């Protein structure tokens, strides 16, 4: 009985974090959730990990320089064209969400500054766990 309890607890804790999703195998965000037609000479790719416990029941809004760009779900990716230069990327709660998602409970704004060169491609990952919530980080995957 004790071994069974330990196994269930270990499995439960493992399920509380997200699983990395490579941007080339993620589903694209549907056009209906793209909020801004981006333009520019450089590319930002933002991919959200798979996993339900770290906000997986709600979309996350991705912003660039304070402008909402897309509502992204787990296992999805969005490609954003921007002009070269300095930008502030952020994730925040989904104002259009239903139920508790619309209240944006536990979804504070997380920001990340970047300097992007002409024709450069940068990748970011939305990751998280139940202790720290969601986060936006640079990635190579």
C-alpha positions in Angstrom: 0.0 0.0 0.0 2.8 2.4 0.9 4.6 1.7 -2.4 1.4 2.3 -4.3 0.9 5.7 -2.6 4.5 6.7 -3.4 4.0 5.7 -7.0 0.8 7.7 -7.4 2.4 10.8 -5.8 5.4 10.5 -8.1 3.2 10.2 -11.1 1.1 13.1 -10.0 4.1 15.4 -9.6 5.5 14.4 -13.0 2.2 15.4 -14.6 2.3 18.9 -13.1 4.9 20.3 -15.5 4.8 20.8 -19.2 6.4 18.9 -22.0 8.6 20.7 -24.6 7.0 20.8 -28.1 9.4 21.5 -31.0 8.2 24.4 -33.1 8.4 22.3 -36.3 6.0 19.7 -34.9 3.6 22.0 -33.1 0.1 22.8 -34.5 -0.1 26.3 -35.9 -2.5 28.7 -34.1 -5.7 28.8 -36.1 -6.4 32.1 -38.0 -9.4 32.7 -35.8 -7.1 33.3 -32.9 -4.5 35.4 -34.7 -5.2 39.0 -33.4 -2.7 41.0 -35.4 -1.4 40.8 -38.9 2.3 41.1 -38.4 4.8 42.5 -40.8 8.6 42.9 -40.8 11.9 41.5 -42.0 12.6 39.3 -39.0 10.7 36.3 -37.4 9.8 35.4 -33.9 8.4 31.9 -33.4 6.6 31.3 -30.1 5.6 27.7 -29.2 3.6 26.6 -26.1 4.5 23.3 -24.4 2.1 20.5 -24.1 0.7 19.9 -20.6 -2.6 20.6 -18.9 -1.7 21.4 -15.3 0.2 24.6 -15.9 -2.6 26.6 -17.4 -3.6 24.0 -20.0 -7.3 24.7 -19.6 -6.9 28.3 -20.9 -5.5 30.1 -23.9 -2.6 32.4 -23.3 -2.4 35.8 -25.0 1.0 36.5 -26.7 1.8 40.2 -27.1 4.6 42.1 -28.9 5.3 45.6 -27.7 2.0 45.6 -25.8 -0.1 44.6 -28.8 -2.0 41.3 -28.6 -0.8 39.0 -31.4 -2.4 35.6 -30.8 -4.4 33.4 -28.3 -2.3 30.2 -28.1 -3.2 26.8 -26.7 -1.0 24.0 -25.5 1.1 22.3 -28.3 0.6 25.3 -30.7 3.0 27.6 -32.3 2.7 31.1 -33.9 5.1 32.8 -36.2 5.3 36.6 -36.0 7.0 38.9 -38.4 8.6 42.0 -36.8 10.9 44.8 -37.9 14.5 44.4 -36.7 15.3 46.1 -33.4 14.3 45.9 -29.8 11.0 44.3 -28.8 9.2 43.3 -25.7 7.5 39.9 -25.9 4.9 38.9 -23.3 2.4 36.3 -22.3 -0.7 37.1 -20.3 -4.1 35.7 -19.4 -6.8 35.4 -22.1 -9.3 38.3 -21.7 -11.7 36.5 -24.1 -11.6 33.3 -22.1 -14.7 31.7 -20.6 -15.3 30.9 -17.0 -12.2 31.1 -14.8 -10.0 31.6 -17.9 -11.6 35.0 -18.4 -10.7 36.1 -14.9 -7.0 35.5 -15.7 -6.5 34.0 -12.2 -2.8 33.0 -11.7 -1.8 34.4 -15.1 0.3 37.5 -14.5 2.1 39.2 -17.3 5.5 37.6 -18.0 7.8 39.7 -20.3 11.0 39.2 -22.1 13.1 41.8 -24.0 14.8 40.9 -27.3 17.0 42.6 -29.8 16.5 41.0 -33.3 18.6 41.5 -36.4 17.4 41.9 -39.9 16.2 38.5 -41.4 17.0 36.8 -38.0 14.8 34.0 -36.6 14.4 33.8 -32.9 12.4 31.0 -31.1 10.6 31.3 -27.7 8.9 28.7 -25.6 5.9 29.1 -23.2 6.7 26.6 -20.4 5.5 26.2 -16.9 4.7 24.2 -13.8 2.2 24.4 -11.0 4.7 26.1 -8.6 5.9 28.9 -10.9 3.1 29.2 -13.4 3.8 29.9 -17.1 6.9 31.6 -18.4 8.3 32.8 -21.7 11.9 31.8 -22.5 14.3 31.7 -25.4 14.7 28.2 -26.9 16.6 26.2 -29.5 13.8 23.7 -30.0 
